[in-house]
Amino acid sequence: MQFSDDDLRAALGRKEPSEDFTARVMERISRPQSAVKPPVFAWWRPKWAIAGALAVGLLLIAGLMQYHRDEQRRIEAKKARDQAVFALRITSEKLNGALRQALFTRRSNH
């Protein structure tokens, strides 16, 4: 659908207010303003606040559980590494002992 300039001027042109416009405005001005102001944050209603607090609480609990799991994995990995190093030391000592014994036996045979 195409609009012409005349259609646009007609749609945006000045229009006179209705007959009772002034009366409605004056009535509204004369009404006492309520002392209760709307909240600054429109989302801050009790049910939304409770839902938000629960969501934050659940996220916090999930994060702490994940942190605890990661910490347990780090501890287990450190224990496994320490055990592997200990096993390698024992193996090294045994191999060095066997090597010394082999060398001592070979020297004593000559």
Backbone as XML, in Angstrom:
<?xml version="1.0"?>
<chain id="A" units="angstrom">
  <residue number="1" name="MET">
    <atom name="N" x="0.853" y="-1.167" z="0.000"/>
    <atom name="CA" x="0.000" y="0.000" z="0.000"/>
    <atom name="C" x="0.896" y="1.227" z="0.000"/>
  </residue>
  <residue number="2" name="GLN">
    <atom name="N" x="0.647" y="2.153" z="-0.905"/>
    <atom name="CA" x="1.468" y="3.349" z="-0.992"/>
    <atom name="C" x="0.702" y="4.545" z="-0.444"/>
  </residue>
  <residue number="3" name="PHE">
    <atom name="N" x="1.430" y="5.395" z="0.265"/>
    <atom name="CA" x="0.844" y="6.605" z="0.812"/>
    <atom name="C" x="1.326" y="7.793" z="-0.004"/>
  </residue>
  <residue number="4" name="SER">
    <atom name="N" x="0.444" y="8.696" z="-0.244"/>
    <atom name="CA" x="0.841" y="9.913" z="-0.938"/>
    <atom name="C" x="1.137" y="10.991" z="0.093"/>
  </residue>
  <residue number="5" name="ASP">
    <atom name="N" x="1.674" y="12.091" z="-0.344"/>
    <atom name="CA" x="1.957" y="13.199" z="0.570"/>
    <atom name="C" x="0.679" y="13.738" z="1.188"/>
  </residue>
  <residue number="6" name="ASP">
    <atom name="N" x="-0.387" y="13.735" z="0.430"/>
    <atom name="CA" x="-1.662" y="14.237" z="0.953"/>
    <atom name="C" x="-2.179" y="13.346" z="2.077"/>
  </residue>
  <residue number="7" name="ASP">
    <atom name="N" x="-2.038" y="12.008" z="1.915"/>
    <atom name="CA" x="-2.445" y="11.081" z="2.973"/>
    <atom name="C" x="-1.630" y="11.314" z="4.237"/>
  </residue>
  <residue number="8" name="LEU">
    <atom name="N" x="-0.353" y="11.534" z="4.060"/>
    <atom name="CA" x="0.537" y="11.761" z="5.193"/>
    <atom name="C" x="0.180" y="13.067" z="5.894"/>
  </residue>
  <residue number="9" name="ARG">
    <atom name="N" x="-0.081" y="14.134" z="5.131"/>
    <atom name="CA" x="-0.464" y="15.425" z="5.734"/>
    <atom name="C" x="-1.781" y="15.293" z="6.490"/>
  </residue>
  <residue number="10" name="ALA">
    <atom name="N" x="-2.699" y="14.539" z="5.936"/>
    <atom name="CA" x="-3.997" y="14.370" z="6.586"/>
    <atom name="C" x="-3.858" y="13.588" z="7.895"/>
  </residue>
  <residue number="11" name="ALA">
    <atom name="N" x="-2.992" y="12.584" z="7.892"/>
    <atom name="CA" x="-2.822" y="11.769" z="9.093"/>
    <atom name="C" x="-2.073" y="12.529" z="10.184"/>
  </residue>
  <residue number="12" name="LEU">
    <atom name="N" x="-1.129" y="13.372" z="9.788"/>
    <atom name="CA" x="-0.317" y="14.086" z="10.767"/>
    <atom name="C" x="-0.800" y="15.517" z="11.014"/>
  </residue>
  <residue number="13" name="GLY">
    <atom name="N" x="-1.866" y="15.898" z="10.386"/>
    <atom name="CA" x="-2.363" y="17.269" z="10.535"/>
    <atom name="C" x="-2.948" y="17.518" z="11.912"/>
  </residue>
  <residue number="14" name="ARG">
    <atom name="N" x="-3.114" y="18.803" z="12.224"/>
    <atom name="CA" x="-3.662" y="19.202" z="13.519"/>
    <atom name="C" x="-5.129" y="18.796" z="13.609"/>
  </residue>
  <residue number="15" name="LYS">
    <atom name="N" x="-5.505" y="18.294" z="14.783"/>
    <atom name="CA" x="-6.891" y="17.891" z="15.016"/>
    <atom name="C" x="-7.379" y="18.599" z="16.271"/>
  </residue>
  <residue number="16" name="GLU">
    <atom name="N" x="-8.590" y="18.999" z="16.249"/>
    <atom name="CA" x="-9.177" y="19.666" z="17.403"/>
    <atom name="C" x="-9.567" y="18.625" z="18.451"/>
  </residue>
  <residue number="17" name="PRO">
    <atom name="N" x="-9.344" y="18.949" z="19.753"/>
    <atom name="CA" x="-9.741" y="18.002" z="20.803"/>
    <atom name="C" x="-11.260" y="17.917" z="20.908"/>
  </residue>
  <residue number="18" name="SER">
    <atom name="N" x="-11.709" y="16.879" z="21.587"/>
    <atom name="CA" x="-13.150" y="16.686" z="21.755"/>
    <atom name="C" x="-13.712" y="17.782" z="22.665"/>
  </residue>
  <residue number="19" name="GLU">
    <atom name="N" x="-15.033" y="17.880" z="22.680"/>
    <atom name="CA" x="-15.711" y="18.941" z="23.446"/>
    <atom name="C" x="-15.440" y="18.832" z="24.941"/>
  </residue>
  <residue number="20" name="ASP">
    <atom name="N" x="-15.393" y="17.608" z="25.471"/>
    <atom name="CA" x="-15.240" y="17.443" z="26.922"/>
    <atom name="C" x="-13.774" y="17.297" z="27.350"/>
  </residue>
  <residue number="21" name="PHE">
    <atom name="N" x="-12.833" y="17.568" z="26.472"/>
    <atom name="CA" x="-11.417" y="17.406" z="26.799"/>
    <atom name="C" x="-11.008" y="18.295" z="27.966"/>
  </residue>
  <residue number="22" name="THR">
    <atom name="N" x="-11.359" y="19.565" z="27.918"/>
    <atom name="CA" x="-10.984" y="20.508" z="28.975"/>
    <atom name="C" x="-11.599" y="20.084" z="30.298"/>
  </residue>
  <residue number="23" name="ALA">
    <atom name="N" x="-12.833" y="19.666" z="30.287"/>
    <atom name="CA" x="-13.515" y="19.246" z="31.516"/>
    <atom name="C" x="-12.823" y="18.027" z="32.121"/>
  </residue>
  <residue number="24" name="ARG">
    <atom name="N" x="-12.434" y="17.074" z="31.275"/>
    <atom name="CA" x="-11.742" y="15.875" z="31.786"/>
    <atom name="C" x="-10.395" y="16.221" z="32.396"/>
  </residue>
  <residue number="25" name="VAL">
    <atom name="N" x="-9.659" y="17.116" z="31.756"/>
    <atom name="CA" x="-8.352" y="17.517" z="32.285"/>
    <atom name="C" x="-8.515" y="18.224" z="33.622"/>
  </residue>
  <residue number="26" name="MET">
    <atom name="N" x="-9.462" y="19.152" z="33.714"/>
    <atom name="CA" x="-9.677" y="19.894" z="34.958"/>
    <atom name="C" x="-10.136" y="18.967" z="36.083"/>
  </residue>
  <residue number="27" name="GLU">
    <atom name="N" x="-10.960" y="17.985" z="35.747"/>
    <atom name="CA" x="-11.405" y="17.021" z="36.762"/>
    <atom name="C" x="-10.222" y="16.210" z="37.290"/>
  </residue>
  <residue number="28" name="ARG">
    <atom name="N" x="-9.394" y="15.802" z="36.387"/>
    <atom name="CA" x="-8.224" y="14.999" z="36.780"/>
    <atom name="C" x="-7.256" y="15.811" z="37.641"/>
  </residue>
  <residue number="29" name="ILE">
    <atom name="N" x="-7.089" y="17.078" z="37.314"/>
    <atom name="CA" x="-6.205" y="17.943" z="38.102"/>
    <atom name="C" x="-6.761" y="18.145" z="39.493"/>
  </residue>
  <residue number="30" name="SER">
    <atom name="N" x="-8.064" y="18.279" z="39.607"/>
    <atom name="CA" x="-8.671" y="18.567" z="40.907"/>
    <atom name="C" x="-8.722" y="17.349" z="41.824"/>
  </residue>
  <residue number="31" name="ARG">
    <atom name="N" x="-8.558" y="16.158" z="41.284"/>
    <atom name="CA" x="-8.560" y="14.952" z="42.121"/>
    <atom name="C" x="-7.339" y="14.946" z="43.028"/>
  </residue>
  <residue number="32" name="PRO">
    <atom name="N" x="-7.503" y="14.527" z="44.283"/>
    <atom name="CA" x="-6.315" y="14.449" z="45.160"/>
    <atom name="C" x="-5.394" y="13.317" z="44.705"/>
  </residue>
  <residue number="33" name="GLN">
    <atom name="N" x="-4.108" y="13.597" z="44.745"/>
    <atom name="CA" x="-3.126" y="12.579" z="44.355"/>
    <atom name="C" x="-2.991" y="11.581" z="45.497"/>
  </residue>
  <residue number="34" name="SER">
    <atom name="N" x="-2.872" y="10.323" z="45.153"/>
    <atom name="CA" x="-2.727" y="9.307" z="46.193"/>
    <atom name="C" x="-1.316" y="9.397" z="46.764"/>
  </residue>
  <residue number="35" name="ALA">
    <atom name="N" x="-1.192" y="9.108" z="48.033"/>
    <atom name="CA" x="0.100" y="9.183" z="48.713"/>
    <atom name="C" x="0.992" y="8.004" z="48.355"/>
  </residue>
  <residue number="36" name="VAL">
    <atom name="N" x="0.380" y="6.941" z="47.874"/>
    <atom name="CA" x="1.152" y="5.751" z="47.523"/>
    <atom name="C" x="1.743" y="5.946" z="46.139"/>
  </residue>
  <residue number="37" name="LYS">
    <atom name="N" x="3.056" y="5.874" z="46.068"/>
    <atom name="CA" x="3.728" y="5.996" z="44.784"/>
    <atom name="C" x="4.057" y="4.602" z="44.269"/>
  </residue>
  <residue number="38" name="PRO">
    <atom name="N" x="4.075" y="4.438" z="42.975"/>
    <atom name="CA" x="4.454" y="3.117" z="42.455"/>
    <atom name="C" x="5.913" y="2.835" z="42.794"/>
  </residue>
  <residue number="39" name="PRO">
    <atom name="N" x="6.239" y="1.581" z="42.958"/>
    <atom name="CA" x="7.627" y="1.256" z="43.319"/>
    <atom name="C" x="8.593" y="1.689" z="42.218"/>
  </residue>
  <residue number="40" name="VAL">
    <atom name="N" x="9.793" y="2.013" z="42.650"/>
    <atom name="CA" x="10.820" y="2.438" z="41.706"/>
    <atom name="C" x="11.134" y="1.309" z="40.745"/>
  </residue>
  <residue number="41" name="PHE">
    <atom name="N" x="11.287" y="0.137" z="41.289"/>
    <atom name="CA" x="11.551" y="-1.033" z="40.464"/>
    <atom name="C" x="10.241" y="-1.791" z="40.299"/>
  </residue>
  <residue number="42" name="ALA">
    <atom name="N" x="9.687" y="-1.778" z="39.107"/>
    <atom name="CA" x="8.383" y="-2.402" z="38.881"/>
    <atom name="C" x="8.426" y="-3.902" z="39.125"/>
  </residue>
  <residue number="43" name="TRP">
    <atom name="N" x="9.580" y="-4.525" z="38.949"/>
    <atom name="CA" x="9.675" y="-5.978" z="39.141"/>
    <atom name="C" x="9.745" y="-6.345" z="40.619"/>
  </residue>
  <residue number="44" name="TRP">
    <atom name="N" x="9.898" y="-5.356" z="41.491"/>
    <atom name="CA" x="10.067" y="-5.660" z="42.908"/>
    <atom name="C" x="8.695" y="-5.856" z="43.538"/>
  </residue>
  <residue number="45" name="ARG">
    <atom name="N" x="8.143" y="-6.958" z="43.271"/>
    <atom name="CA" x="6.885" y="-7.364" z="43.882"/>
    <atom name="C" x="7.210" y="-8.578" z="44.747"/>
  </residue>
  <residue number="46" name="PRO">
    <atom name="N" x="6.434" y="-8.829" z="45.788"/>
    <atom name="CA" x="6.774" y="-9.937" z="46.687"/>
    <atom name="C" x="6.964" y="-11.277" z="45.995"/>
  </residue>
  <residue number="47" name="LYS">
    <atom name="N" x="6.051" y="-11.647" z="45.090"/>
    <atom name="CA" x="6.205" y="-12.970" z="44.473"/>
    <atom name="C" x="7.421" y="-13.009" z="43.555"/>
  </residue>
  <residue number="48" name="TRP">
    <atom name="N" x="7.731" y="-11.901" z="42.856"/>
    <atom name="CA" x="8.910" y="-11.870" z="41.992"/>
    <atom name="C" x="10.180" y="-11.820" z="42.830"/>
  </residue>
  <residue number="49" name="ALA">
    <atom name="N" x="10.118" y="-11.123" z="43.945"/>
    <atom name="CA" x="11.293" y="-11.056" z="44.809"/>
    <atom name="C" x="11.606" y="-12.432" z="45.389"/>
  </residue>
  <residue number="50" name="ILE">
    <atom name="N" x="10.582" y="-13.151" z="45.793"/>
    <atom name="CA" x="10.789" y="-14.496" z="46.337"/>
    <atom name="C" x="11.328" y="-15.426" z="45.253"/>
  </residue>
  <residue number="51" name="ALA">
    <atom name="N" x="10.746" y="-15.345" z="44.056"/>
    <atom name="CA" x="11.218" y="-16.196" z="42.956"/>
    <atom name="C" x="12.672" y="-15.868" z="42.609"/>
  </residue>
  <residue number="52" name="GLY">
    <atom name="N" x="13.005" y="-14.590" z="42.585"/>
    <atom name="CA" x="14.384" y="-14.187" z="42.301"/>
    <atom name="C" x="15.344" y="-14.661" z="43.373"/>
  </residue>
  <residue number="53" name="ALA">
    <atom name="N" x="14.938" y="-14.521" z="44.632"/>
    <atom name="CA" x="15.792" y="-14.968" z="45.738"/>
    <atom name="C" x="15.999" y="-16.482" z="45.678"/>
  </residue>
  <residue number="54" name="LEU">
    <atom name="N" x="14.951" y="-17.229" z="45.353"/>
    <atom name="CA" x="15.089" y="-18.679" z="45.223"/>
    <atom name="C" x="16.021" y="-19.050" z="44.073"/>
  </residue>
  <residue number="55" name="ALA">
    <atom name="N" x="15.888" y="-18.342" z="42.960"/>
    <atom name="CA" x="16.757" y="-18.628" z="41.814"/>
    <atom name="C" x="18.213" y="-18.339" z="42.160"/>
  </residue>
  <residue number="56" name="VAL">
    <atom name="N" x="18.460" y="-17.225" z="42.824"/>
    <atom name="CA" x="19.831" y="-16.894" z="43.221"/>
    <atom name="C" x="20.351" y="-17.928" z="44.210"/>
  </residue>
  <residue number="57" name="GLY">
    <atom name="N" x="19.508" y="-18.342" z="45.140"/>
    <atom name="CA" x="19.915" y="-19.360" z="46.109"/>
    <atom name="C" x="20.269" y="-20.682" z="45.440"/>
  </residue>
  <residue number="58" name="LEU">
    <atom name="N" x="19.447" y="-21.104" z="44.491"/>
    <atom name="CA" x="19.726" y="-22.355" z="43.775"/>
    <atom name="C" x="21.021" y="-22.259" z="42.974"/>
  </residue>
  <residue number="59" name="LEU">
    <atom name="N" x="21.237" y="-21.126" z="42.322"/>
    <atom name="CA" x="22.487" y="-20.950" z="41.575"/>
    <atom name="C" x="23.695" y="-20.963" z="42.506"/>
  </residue>
  <residue number="60" name="LEU">
    <atom name="N" x="23.548" y="-20.343" z="43.660"/>
    <atom name="CA" x="24.636" y="-20.334" z="44.631"/>
    <atom name="C" x="24.944" y="-21.745" z="45.130"/>
  </residue>
  <residue number="61" name="ILE">
    <atom name="N" x="23.909" y="-22.505" z="45.435"/>
    <atom name="CA" x="24.107" y="-23.881" z="45.903"/>
    <atom name="C" x="24.754" y="-24.730" z="44.808"/>
  </residue>
  <residue number="62" name="ALA">
    <atom name="N" x="24.269" y="-24.583" z="43.564"/>
    <atom name="CA" x="24.845" y="-25.349" z="42.454"/>
    <atom name="C" x="26.315" y="-24.986" z="42.253"/>
  </residue>
  <residue number="63" name="GLY">
    <atom name="N" x="26.637" y="-23.713" z="42.356"/>
    <atom name="CA" x="28.031" y="-23.281" z="42.213"/>
    <atom name="C" x="28.911" y="-23.829" z="43.311"/>
  </residue>
  <residue number="64" name="LEU">
    <atom name="N" x="28.424" y="-23.817" z="44.546"/>
    <atom name="CA" x="29.213" y="-24.355" z="45.659"/>
    <atom name="C" x="29.407" y="-25.861" z="45.528"/>
  </residue>
  <residue number="65" name="MET">
    <atom name="N" x="28.381" y="-26.555" z="45.048"/>
    <atom name="CA" x="28.526" y="-28.002" z="44.854"/>
    <atom name="C" x="29.558" y="-28.300" z="43.775"/>
  </residue>
  <residue number="66" name="GLN">
    <atom name="N" x="29.527" y="-27.530" z="42.686"/>
    <atom name="CA" x="30.505" y="-27.722" z="41.615"/>
    <atom name="C" x="31.915" y="-27.420" z="42.119"/>
  </residue>
  <residue number="67" name="TYR">
    <atom name="N" x="32.063" y="-26.367" z="42.904"/>
    <atom name="CA" x="33.372" y="-26.033" z="43.466"/>
    <atom name="C" x="33.870" y="-27.163" z="44.364"/>
  </residue>
  <residue number="68" name="HIS">
    <atom name="N" x="32.974" y="-27.725" z="45.176"/>
    <atom name="CA" x="33.358" y="-28.824" z="46.072"/>
    <atom name="C" x="33.800" y="-30.045" z="45.263"/>
  </residue>
  <residue number="69" name="ARG">
    <atom name="N" x="33.040" y="-30.356" z="44.183"/>
    <atom name="CA" x="33.426" y="-31.492" z="43.332"/>
    <atom name="C" x="34.792" y="-31.272" z="42.690"/>
  </residue>
  <residue number="70" name="ASP">
    <atom name="N" x="35.018" y="-30.060" z="42.190"/>
    <atom name="CA" x="36.311" y="-29.749" z="41.576"/>
    <atom name="C" x="37.442" y="-29.842" z="42.597"/>
  </residue>
  <residue number="71" name="GLU">
    <atom name="N" x="37.189" y="-29.385" z="43.799"/>
    <atom name="CA" x="38.216" y="-29.451" z="44.848"/>
    <atom name="C" x="38.524" y="-30.910" z="45.196"/>
  </residue>
  <residue number="72" name="GLN">
    <atom name="N" x="37.500" y="-31.759" z="45.258"/>
    <atom name="CA" x="37.722" y="-33.172" z="45.537"/>
    <atom name="C" x="38.543" y="-33.814" z="44.417"/>
  </residue>
  <residue number="73" name="ARG">
    <atom name="N" x="38.256" y="-33.455" z="43.174"/>
    <atom name="CA" x="39.037" y="-33.994" z="42.050"/>
    <atom name="C" x="40.488" y="-33.548" z="42.129"/>
  </residue>
  <residue number="74" name="ARG">
    <atom name="N" x="40.721" y="-32.289" z="42.524"/>
    <atom name="CA" x="42.101" y="-31.803" z="42.666"/>
    <atom name="C" x="42.837" y="-32.577" z="43.756"/>
  </residue>
  <residue number="75" name="ILE">
    <atom name="N" x="42.153" y="-32.829" z="44.847"/>
    <atom name="CA" x="42.775" y="-33.572" z="45.955"/>
    <atom name="C" x="43.102" y="-34.994" z="45.513"/>
  </residue>
  <residue number="76" name="GLU">
    <atom name="N" x="42.145" y="-35.648" z="44.812"/>
    <atom name="CA" x="42.396" y="-37.010" z="44.334"/>
    <atom name="C" x="43.535" y="-37.040" z="43.319"/>
  </residue>
  <residue number="77" name="ALA">
    <atom name="N" x="43.593" y="-36.043" z="42.443"/>
    <atom name="CA" x="44.676" y="-35.985" z="41.455"/>
    <atom name="C" x="46.024" y="-35.803" z="42.148"/>
  </residue>
  <residue number="78" name="LYS">
    <atom name="N" x="46.069" y="-34.973" z="43.192"/>
    <atom name="CA" x="47.328" y="-34.774" z="43.924"/>
    <atom name="C" x="47.749" y="-36.062" z="44.621"/>
  </residue>
  <residue number="79" name="LYS">
    <atom name="N" x="46.787" y="-36.780" z="45.201"/>
    <atom name="CA" x="47.115" y="-38.053" z="45.849"/>
    <atom name="C" x="47.648" y="-39.052" z="44.817"/>
  </residue>
  <residue number="80" name="ALA">
    <atom name="N" x="46.994" y="-39.124" z="43.651"/>
    <atom name="CA" x="47.443" y="-40.052" z="42.607"/>
    <atom name="C" x="48.843" y="-39.678" z="42.133"/>
  </residue>
  <residue number="81" name="ARG">
    <atom name="N" x="49.107" y="-38.377" z="41.964"/>
    <atom name="CA" x="50.434" y="-37.937" z="41.542"/>
    <atom name="C" x="51.486" y="-38.293" z="42.588"/>
  </residue>
  <residue number="82" name="ASP">
    <atom name="N" x="51.161" y="-38.056" z="43.859"/>
    <atom name="CA" x="52.109" y="-38.389" z="44.938"/>
    <atom name="C" x="52.384" y="-39.892" z="44.983"/>
  </residue>
  <residue number="83" name="GLN">
    <atom name="N" x="51.331" y="-40.686" z="44.772"/>
    <atom name="CA" x="51.524" y="-42.132" z="44.765"/>
    <atom name="C" x="52.379" y="-42.568" z="43.576"/>
  </residue>
  <residue number="84" name="ALA">
    <atom name="N" x="52.177" y="-41.960" z="42.425"/>
    <atom name="CA" x="52.970" y="-42.304" z="41.243"/>
    <atom name="C" x="54.438" y="-41.937" z="41.457"/>
  </residue>
  <residue number="85" name="VAL">
    <atom name="N" x="54.697" y="-40.760" z="42.058"/>
    <atom name="CA" x="56.073" y="-40.346" z="42.331"/>
    <atom name="C" x="56.713" y="-41.306" z="43.332"/>
  </residue>
  <residue number="86" name="PHE">
    <atom name="N" x="55.946" y="-41.698" z="44.353"/>
    <atom name="CA" x="56.471" y="-42.633" z="45.349"/>
    <atom name="C" x="56.806" y="-43.981" z="44.693"/>
  </residue>
  <residue number="87" name="ALA">
    <atom name="N" x="55.907" y="-44.466" z="43.813"/>
    <atom name="CA" x="56.147" y="-45.741" z="43.122"/>
    <atom name="C" x="57.370" y="-45.634" z="42.224"/>
  </residue>
  <residue number="88" name="LEU">
    <atom name="N" x="57.563" y="-44.521" z="41.553"/>
    <atom name="CA" x="58.743" y="-44.343" z="40.707"/>
    <atom name="C" x="60.027" y="-44.293" z="41.536"/>
  </residue>
  <residue number="89" name="ARG">
    <atom name="N" x="59.967" y="-43.706" z="42.717"/>
    <atom name="CA" x="61.155" y="-43.686" z="43.583"/>
    <atom name="C" x="61.523" y="-45.096" z="44.032"/>
  </residue>
  <residue number="90" name="ILE">
    <atom name="N" x="60.495" y="-45.862" z="44.418"/>
    <atom name="CA" x="60.760" y="-47.244" z="44.837"/>
    <atom name="C" x="61.357" y="-48.026" z="43.674"/>
  </residue>
  <residue number="91" name="THR">
    <atom name="N" x="60.760" y="-47.878" z="42.491"/>
    <atom name="CA" x="61.262" y="-48.576" z="41.303"/>
    <atom name="C" x="62.698" y="-48.163" z="41.010"/>
  </residue>
  <residue number="92" name="SER">
    <atom name="N" x="62.987" y="-46.874" z="41.112"/>
    <atom name="CA" x="64.339" y="-46.382" z="40.853"/>
    <atom name="C" x="65.339" y="-46.986" z="41.838"/>
  </residue>
  <residue number="93" name="GLU">
    <atom name="N" x="64.956" y="-47.003" z="43.108"/>
    <atom name="CA" x="65.852" y="-47.584" z="44.119"/>
    <atom name="C" x="66.095" y="-49.070" z="43.853"/>
  </residue>
  <residue number="94" name="LYS">
    <atom name="N" x="65.046" y="-49.796" z="43.517"/>
    <atom name="CA" x="65.193" y="-51.231" z="43.230"/>
    <atom name="C" x="66.089" y="-51.447" z="42.006"/>
  </residue>
  <residue number="95" name="LEU">
    <atom name="N" x="65.858" y="-50.651" z="40.934"/>
    <atom name="CA" x="66.682" y="-50.807" z="39.742"/>
    <atom name="C" x="68.138" y="-50.419" z="40.001"/>
  </residue>
  <residue number="96" name="ASN">
    <atom name="N" x="68.356" y="-49.358" z="40.770"/>
    <atom name="CA" x="69.730" y="-48.971" z="41.108"/>
    <atom name="C" x="70.416" y="-50.060" z="41.932"/>
  </residue>
  <residue number="97" name="GLY">
    <atom name="N" x="69.660" y="-50.661" z="42.853"/>
    <atom name="CA" x="70.226" y="-51.759" z="43.653"/>
    <atom name="C" x="70.583" y="-52.951" z="42.780"/>
  </residue>
  <residue number="98" name="ALA">
    <atom name="N" x="69.687" y="-53.286" z="41.854"/>
    <atom name="CA" x="69.960" y="-54.413" z="40.951"/>
    <atom name="C" x="71.151" y="-54.108" z="40.050"/>
  </residue>
  <residue number="99" name="LEU">
    <atom name="N" x="71.263" y="-52.841" z="39.583"/>
    <atom name="CA" x="72.382" y="-52.441" z="38.743"/>
    <atom name="C" x="73.695" y="-52.508" z="39.520"/>
  </residue>
  <residue number="100" name="ARG">
    <atom name="N" x="73.686" y="-52.006" z="40.748"/>
    <atom name="CA" x="74.896" y="-52.079" z="41.578"/>
    <atom name="C" x="75.316" y="-53.529" z="41.806"/>
  </residue>
  <residue number="101" name="GLN">
    <atom name="N" x="74.354" y="-54.358" z="42.084"/>
    <atom name="CA" x="74.659" y="-55.761" z="42.336"/>
    <atom name="C" x="75.209" y="-56.421" z="41.070"/>
  </residue>
  <residue number="102" name="ALA">
    <atom name="N" x="74.617" y="-56.092" z="39.915"/>
    <atom name="CA" x="75.109" y="-56.665" z="38.658"/>
    <atom name="C" x="76.527" y="-56.189" z="38.366"/>
  </residue>
  <residue number="103" name="LEU">
    <atom name="N" x="76.778" y="-54.897" z="38.593"/>
    <atom name="CA" x="78.123" y="-54.365" z="38.366"/>
    <atom name="C" x="79.126" y="-54.952" z="39.361"/>
  </residue>
  <residue number="104" name="PHE">
    <atom name="N" x="78.739" y="-55.098" z="40.617"/>
    <atom name="CA" x="79.628" y="-55.664" z="41.627"/>
    <atom name="C" x="79.949" y="-57.118" z="41.304"/>
  </residue>
  <residue number="105" name="THR">
    <atom name="N" x="78.947" y="-57.867" z="40.839"/>
    <atom name="CA" x="79.154" y="-59.263" z="40.492"/>
    <atom name="C" x="80.081" y="-59.363" z="39.287"/>
  </residue>
  <residue number="106" name="ARG">
    <atom name="N" x="79.938" y="-58.508" z="38.321"/>
    <atom name="CA" x="80.770" y="-58.516" z="37.130"/>
    <atom name="C" x="82.205" y="-58.127" z="37.469"/>
  </residue>
  <residue number="107" name="ARG">
    <atom name="N" x="82.426" y="-57.171" z="38.338"/>
    <atom name="CA" x="83.773" y="-56.762" z="38.715"/>
    <atom name="C" x="84.471" y="-57.856" z="39.520"/>
  </residue>
  <residue number="108" name="SER">
    <atom name="N" x="83.695" y="-58.495" z="40.377"/>
    <atom name="CA" x="84.313" y="-59.525" z="41.205"/>
    <atom name="C" x="84.660" y="-60.776" z="40.393"/>
  </residue>
  <residue number="109" name="ASN">
    <atom name="N" x="84.012" y="-61.015" z="39.240"/>
    <atom name="CA" x="84.303" y="-62.164" z="38.398"/>
    <atom name="C" x="85.562" y="-61.944" z="37.565"/>
  </residue>
  <residue number="110" name="HIS">
    <atom name="N" x="85.993" y="-60.729" z="37.331"/>
    <atom name="CA" x="87.185" y="-60.465" z="36.512"/>
    <atom name="C" x="88.405" y="-60.580" z="37.296"/>
  </residue>
</chain>
